[in-house]
Amino acid sequence: MIKVIKYFFQSLMIYFFFVIGRILGLKKSQFFFSKIFQVIGPRLKSRSVINQNLETFNSKINQGQKNKIISQMWSNYGKTFIEYIFLHKFRKENKFLTIENEYILENIISKNKPVVFVSGHFANFELMSMVISKHSIKLATIYRPLNNFFLNPFMEFLRKKYVCKNQIKKGRAGVRDAIDYIGRGHSIALMIDQRVTEGEIINLFDKPSLTTTLPAQLALKFKLNIVPVFIRREKNNDFTIKFYKQIEHNKFKDKIEFTKYLNSQFESMLIRNPEQWIWTHNRWKL
């Protein structure tokens, strides 16, 4: 009962923020919620977890550098939060997005063969699936539902309407749904950077970490190539989305070797852009 009450008031606050955001408009909201999250964020999440994660990422950075990364992370977090109610603008107007290596999407369309798109929670991570689906690639996206059942239906509505209409809930049932979508010629998109209890223990920045092997499993079982995707928020709050060369499914002997390589790809993305990743997750908890 306490949890229900907590979720209820939490959702009221978030819906109130969304109303304020629509009144302010996109640009003013990005600025306002960037500052709000920089103030309230450190009070809501464990700073010790964030610092520990940063220490694992790079033990050589000093506290001043950590503080800068943390501040910019909360800034991006706030912007991404309020951008959910402006997803319709991102969907409709191409001016917010620059695509690097767009030919990779065109090749996927021409070959008419599904692939697995993988990325991490960088910048506004919802834009990956939005861009892919806007290119008329048949796509299904794996996502983790929010714990807050007062808020989750609205977020699912936004994702289905403006990001990708085919949403797959994370979990065993979701794996079956993903297989079904692949059988119908759909590509799959998912994030590979969060800790998953059903994952395998594979090093990330030289420290053991529970890691999803689902992309590798799908690629090996159905002979699908994998396309890494990197998203970066620019200073003007536009975005650059980079699609990397397809990783051939037959390069690796098993899912562990494949996943180790995918982790290395994610590591290189994180090294380039630590300020726009979500450091609040206890990523290395076993």
C-alpha angles and dihedrals in degrees: 000000000000090000091051091052091046092051091046095055092039090055092047090055093048093047088050090053090050091054090049089050093053090050093050096044129227103295097043091044092053090053096042098047092042088062094040093053092046087058103039100029097076089051094054102045132048110267089197091063091049093049091046091051091049090049089054090047094052123351091190098066115099127228092262090057090046091052091052092051091047093049093049091045091057090046091055090043091057093048093048091049095056094039089072090080090050097050088111089064092050090048094049103037121056093192092091095059137066116189121206118202094010088166088077090065090046090053091052090052093048094049091045092211124130122246135185115247115204132186143141137247095281125147106325098347094185089074093073094071091037093057093045094050091046087061089061093249110149103244143173121192127211113218140168113241117231116257089228104088092191091060104031097076091057093048090049089051091053093047094048094046101042110014110036126332093215107072121176120198113229115252141064093307088050091056089056090049090050091053090050092051091049089052088056092052100263125143118226127228125195145151118251101188104082127091112256122192092214092052131104123258104253128158120261113184088351094302125105112257135175103247133182114247093187096107091052092045093051092045094050097041097046099027094244126158120229124231117199115212128200124197124195130183112222126215092262090052093253116126138234117207118193124195115202129214113281115268107226113237093221095060093087134058098214145358094269095055090044093049092049088057092048089051089054089052091051091047091056090051092050093048089055095047116020093149094068101047124095106251095177095088116094089236099171098046111126 
